């Protein structure tokens, strides 16, 4: 049995046994949170448990590295939809130690793509078409800095509301311990004080 058949066989039993009933909830997050985190397999169950997030509590967006790499990409769009359409009132960017994006270079990915049958010509065509493929595929050198950059990108997006806190954290993928890199509440308090000072 291949993996697809295995999934479909399990799914048939899952539906027939009505196991889905325990997961019924609404599309609105009960804790009004949206979490951007890494797709690392170690975080699948660990991160929600470590953050006390149960089924239906939060919108969870995953990608490689918990990065907002483009201000008008799908990650930022998902965050805006969560805030404006799905009642999210806080954003959490949660990266993790020992991330596969740390130190990743475009060459590592491109070399493996060539070994998988992608021609160098295709890669050259992308580069000549103006696509910065090297920057698009590169990782980061420091997890804390990447969290700060993603928080900054979200908070300063022209369509993002200024009264929604954006927090940045790093989780230990072994123990689940969370370390705060950016406290979004402190930023909002500071902004409010600055606004008050300028209005006087």
N, C-alpha and C positions, 0 to 999 in steps of 0.2 A: 504494500500500500504506500503510495507516495504521500507527501506532506499535504497536498490539497485534498486528496481523498480522506486522509486522516481527519483534517479539519471539518470537512463536510459530514463525515460520519458522526463525529462528536456533536456537531451542530444539530443534526437531526434528532439525536437523543435529548439534547439540551432543550430544544423547542417542544418536543413531544412530552417531556417530563415537566414542562412549565417551570423550569429552573430560573427563567427570566423574571418571574414575579418578584423575587427578592431584590431586584435591581430597579424597580419602577421608581421614577422620580420625575421632576420637571426639567425643562431645558435651562432653568434659572438656577445659578449656584446658591445653595442655602447659606453659605458663609460669605457671599458676595465677593469672592476672590477669583482672580485669574493668575495662574502660575505658569511662567515660562521656565522650562527646565530642560535638561539634557535627555537624549534618547537612550542613555546608558542603561543596560539591562539590570544593573544592580539597584537602580532607583525605582523600578516598576512598582514594587510593593513597599520598599523602605521609605521613600520620600513621603508618601501620604501618611504612613504610620508616624514618622518622625515629626510631621507637621500637624498631626491630629486632624487630618482631612479624610473624611469618610466619603462614601459613594454619594454623589449629588452635591457635595459641598463646594466644589471649585471647578472652574474651567481650567483644564491642563493642556498646555501647548508644549510640544516637544520638538526639538531639533538637535543637530550635532553641536554641542557646546553651550546651549542656552543663549544663543546669540541673536541680536537684532542686527543683521548685517546690511540691511538696506531699509531706508526710511519708508519706502513704498512697496515693500515686499509682503509676502503672505503672512509673516509673523506679526508685523506691525498692524496689518489689516485685521488679523484675528483678535489682537488686543483691543483695537478700537471697537470692533463688533461686540466683544465681551463687555466693554464699558458702556457703550451707548445703547445696545440692544438687549443685553442679557443681565443687566443690573450689577455688574462687577464694580466694586467701590474701592478696591485696592489691587495693586499689581505686585507680584513677587517674582523676581528673577532669581532662580536658584541654580547655580552651577555646582560643580563638585570637584573635589581633589582627585588627582590621578585620572584626568580626563584625556580621552584619545585625541582631542583637538590641541592639546598642549604640545607645542613644538612641531605640529604637522606642517609640512610644506607641500606646495602644489605638485612638485616633482614626484613625491611619494605616490600620490594618487595617479598622476599622469603616466608614470612608469608602469604601474599596475594595469592601467587601462590599456596601454599598448600591448602588454602581455596577454590581455584578455581579447585582443583582436581589433581594438580601435586603432585606426591608422594615424601616423604622425601628421599626415596631410589634413585630416579632419581637425586636429588640434591647431595646426597652423592656420587653417581657414578661420577658426574661431578668433584667434589672435589678430589676424589681418582684418577681421570684421569689426574690430574695436572692442571686443570683449576682453576684459582684464581677467583672464582665466586664472592667472597666478594668484592674484589678490582674492578672487572669489573662492578658491580652494584652500587658501592658507588658514592655519589655525591661529593660536595665540601663544604668547610666551608666559603669561601670568594670569591665572584664573581670577584673582581679585580684580585686576585691571580690566579684564574682559567683562566682568559683572558691572563695574563702574561705567564702562563705555555703553553697555546695553541699557542700563538705567538712565544714563544721560540721553541716549537716543530716544527712548520712550518719553521721558519727561519733557524733552524739548521739541517733540514733534508738533508741527503747527496745528494739528487736529486733536491733540491730547489735552483734556481738561486739566487746569492747573490745581484743582482742589482734590485730585486723586493721588494718594501717595504711591510711590514706586519704591519698593524695598529691594535691596540686593543682598543675597546670602550665598554662602558656600556650605555644602553638606559633605560630611565624611561618608563615602560610600560603604565603609565597613561598619561604622558605629551609628550613623544617622545623626551625629552631632552637627548642629547648625551654628555657623558663625555669621554675625551680621557685618556686612561690608558697607551698606548704605541703609540708614533708617529714613524712609520716605517721610515719616511724620515730622522729623526734625527739619527737613528741607522745607516742608509746607509752613511750619511755624516760623522759620527764618524769613521765608518769602512774605508771609503776612506781616511780620514786623517791619520788613523793608518797605512794603507798600504803605503801611501806616505812617512810617517816618517820612516818606516822600509826599504824603497827602497833607502833612502838617505844615 
